[in-house]
């Protein structure tokens, strides 16, 4: 630390002899200027890449390590909305309205002053009435899931799949999965809507009964059953010909879904192949 001598006082102190007292003054050191913060970003621009999303771009500041983006409309206190490591930043899904943004550069020596403020407006775009296509008519058997995804436009906010007639709701999304339990012809209607209106489209679904499995049982020893066409030539312990007709004895036949409209059974009572009595 530099000093300045401002006086010397010399005294005679008896046996001690002469003593000198030196008076000095501390000098203020020459201040060292702190390194300046980065320069403010320049040429801030906005580019729309869809109706509600924009890119902000500005010139690079060489001494910046990252940038802060300030939203003066929604953040009046000047709090940074987000940071960007490069000289661009995307803002997505903005609400319609007026916006004012500015950018600062941040480096090892601090934060710069702000760029010029950029003003832009996201215009209000009225929604359009949605459209829907339920797809082609189709068919399915009972117990099997029918699946379909409707094709839509203009951003519907609600979906409804109903059975026309009873009005039963069977789905509330674009994708439908419905398992019918009864046979018949059904008109399925898909309705979509948003704040601008609604639209519907129908398809015809034909539902038939699922095939019924027939089981053949052995009666001589009471064991075993089969649905194979090859096995029916050896029903019970008696010998049968290639068509499954017994040469002697009796066989019992039962169905896993008796009463179905798709079920048909013919019982042969003798080797000539003549049909036997109708089952009860």
Secondary structure, 3 states (H helix, E strand, C coil): CCEEEEEEEEEECHHHCEEEEEEEEECCCCCCCCCCCCCCCCCCEEEEEECCEEEEECCCCCCCCEEEEEECCCCCCCCEEEEECCCEEEECCCCCEEEEEEEEEEECCEECCCCCCEEEEECCCCCCCCEEECCCCEEEECCCEEEEECEEECCCCEEEEEECCCCEEEECCCEEEEECCCCEEEEEEEEEEECCEEEEEEEEEEEECCCCCEEEECCCCCCCEECCCCHHHHCCCCCECCCCCECCCCCEEEECCCCCCCCCCCCECCCCCCECCCCC
